[in-house]
Amino acid sequence: MSGAQARADGIAFECEGVRESFSGAEAHGGVLDVSLRVATGEFLTIVGGSGVGKTTLLKILGGLAPRSAGAVWFRGRTVNDPPEGVVMVFQDYSRSLLPWRTVDQNMSLGLEATALPKPQRRDRIDSALGKVGLLDSKRKYPWQLSGGMQQRLQIARALAVEPEVLLMDEPFGSLDAITKATLQDELARLHVETRKTIIFVTHDVEEAIYLGDRVVVLAGRPAVIAREFEVPLKRPRDQITTREQPEFLELRHHVHMALGA
């Protein structure tokens, strides 16, 4: 597919026959065997059990891990290295932040190698911090922030470079339930505002449904796309009323069935 075709078709990512085998996995048919298309501006969630290959697939899409077979395109261009415009947000926020740098200094990390003038850099940092409610904390150090605030900082740092795509690897997995719900709503709001493409990996079925426009279920060995579900729930969504809707409960049932749960 050409870059022009990708733009015309509204496709951000496409992968075809992507396979990956870890050492010793070949005898079991590998770890992944996936073909997938992700539309520009889509919020795609990927759900599956532990060790099924969700993170591996995300890293392959982001050019951070090699594949043993198949092809990956971003905006019509083959992905072999991290493509420009794609940023990955990991679950372990504590290791991604430099404790000796303040919030705004951590924010500048992704911008320091660019030719962006300092005044514009500061404006972009303040704008991103404002989007996640951290503007008043920009002189603090990461260790002075709660876990939820540190994860907000990691998301803000990703937004500051103005990416086209956010690849998110279980970013809320280690947070308490209340903070997790708050950040889910914050991310959903940011998606509506920015219309960025988001590919979000999780093992939490309810989180996948609540956030996604579409849910992809990875299952099996090698892992394949067992099922895909369009999410018919209107936005904005609510942590209580949305999760009580018959459509949500029915979809939760079908996703669990696809996972073999």
Residue pairs with C-beta under 8 A, 6 or more apart in sequence:
1 9
1 11
1 14
1 73
1 76
2 76
3 75
3 76
3 77
4 76
5 76
6 12
6 14
6 73
6 75
6 76
7 75
7 76
10 39
10 40
10 41
11 37
11 38
11 39
11 40
11 75
11 76
12 38
12 39
12 40
12 41
12 42
12 74
12 75
12 164
12 165
12 197
13 36
13 37
13 38
13 61
13 72
13 73
13 74
13 165
13 197
13 199
14 36
14 37
14 38
14 72
14 73
15 34
15 35
15 36
15 60
15 61
15 70
15 71
15 72
15 73
16 35
16 70
16 71
17 33
17 35
17 69
17 70
17 71
18 32
18 33
18 34
18 35
18 36
18 57
18 60
18 67
18 69
18 70
18 71
18 72
19 30
19 31
19 32
19 33
19 34
19 67
19 68
19 69
19 70
19 222
20 30
20 31
20 32
20 53
20 56
20 57
20 60
20 65
20 66
20 67
20 68
21 30
21 31
21 68
22 31
25 31
28 221
28 222
29 221
29 222
30 68
30 222
31 53
31 56
31 221
31 222
31 223
32 53
32 56
32 57
32 60
32 222
32 223
33 222
33 223
33 224
34 57
34 70
34 218
34 223
34 224
34 225
35 70
35 225
36 216
36 225
38 44
38 197
38 199
39 197
40 164
40 197
41 195
41 196
41 197
42 197
42 198
42 213
42 214
43 188
43 191
43 197
43 198
43 200
43 211
43 212
43 213
43 214
44 197
44 198
44 199
44 200
44 212
44 213
44 214
44 216
45 200
45 201
45 202
45 207
45 208
45 209
45 211
45 212
45 214
45 215
45 216
46 54
46 57
46 58
46 199
46 200
46 201
46 202
46 208
46 215
46 216
46 218
47 54
47 201
47 202
47 203
47 204
47 205
47 208
47 215
47 216
47 217
47 218
47 255
47 259
48 54
48 203
48 217
48 218
48 219
48 223
48 259
49 203
49 219
49 259
50 203
52 218
52 219
52 220
52 223
53 218
53 222
53 223
54 169
54 170
54 201
54 202
54 203
54 218
55 169
55 170
55 201
56 65
57 201
57 218
57 223
58 88
58 167
58 169
58 199
58 201
59 65
59 88
60 66
60 67
60 72
60 79
61 72
61 74
61 79
61 86
61 167
61 199
62 79
62 82
62 83
62 86
62 88
62 167
63 72
63 79
63 80
63 81
63 82
63 83
63 86
64 82
64 88
71 78
72 78
72 79
73 79
74 83
74 85
74 86
74 165
75 83
75 85
75 164
77 83
85 163
85 164
85 165
86 163
86 164
86 165
86 167
87 110
87 158
87 161
87 163
87 165
87 166
87 167
88 166
88 167
88 168
88 169
89 154
89 155
89 158
89 166
89 167
89 168
89 169
89 171
90 96
90 154
90 169
90 171
91 169
91 170
91 171
91 172
91 173
91 174
92 174
93 147
93 150
93 151
93 153
93 154
93 171
94 142
94 147
94 150
96 154
97 106
97 142
97 150
97 153
97 154
98 105
98 106
98 109
98 142
99 141
99 142
99 143
100 141
101 109
101 141
101 142
102 138
102 139
102 140
102 141
103 129
103 134
103 137
103 138
103 139
103 140
103 141
103 142
103 145
103 153
104 122
104 125
104 129
104 138
104 139
106 142
106 153
106 157
107 125
107 128
107 129
107 138
107 153
107 156
107 157
107 160
108 121
108 125
109 157
110 157
110 158
110 160
110 161
111 121
111 124
111 125
111 160
111 161
114 121
116 124
124 160
124 162
125 138
125 160
126 135
126 138
127 160
128 156
128 157
128 159
128 160
129 135
129 137
129 138
129 156
131 156
131 159
131 190
131 193
132 152
132 153
132 155
132 156
132 159
132 186
132 190
133 152
133 186
134 149
134 152
134 153
134 156
137 144
137 145
137 149
142 150
142 153
145 153
146 179
147 174
147 175
147 176
147 179
148 175
148 179
148 182
148 183
151 171
151 172
151 175
151 183
152 183
152 186
154 171
155 166
155 171
155 183
155 186
155 187
155 190
158 166
159 190
159 194
163 196
164 196
164 197
165 196
165 197
165 198
165 199
166 196
166 197
166 198
166 199
167 199
168 198
168 199
168 200
168 201
169 201
170 201
170 202
170 203
171 183
171 200
172 179
172 180
172 183
172 184
172 202
172 207
173 202
173 203
173 204
175 183
180 207
181 239
184 207
184 210
184 211
184 239
185 237
185 239
187 198
187 211
188 210
188 211
188 235
188 236
188 237
189 236
190 196
191 198
192 235
192 236
200 208
200 211
200 212
202 208
205 252
205 255
205 256
205 259
206 243
206 252
208 215
208 255
209 215
209 229
209 231
209 233
209 248
209 251
209 252
209 255
210 233
210 237
210 239
210 242
210 243
210 248
212 231
213 230
213 231
214 228
214 229
214 230
214 231
215 228
215 229
215 231
215 251
215 255
216 225
216 227
216 228
217 225
217 226
217 227
217 228
217 229
217 255
217 258
217 259
218 224
218 225
218 226
219 226
219 258
219 259
219 260
220 226
226 258
226 259
227 254
227 255
227 258
229 251
229 254
229 255
229 258
231 251
232 247
232 251
233 242
233 245
233 247
233 248
242 248
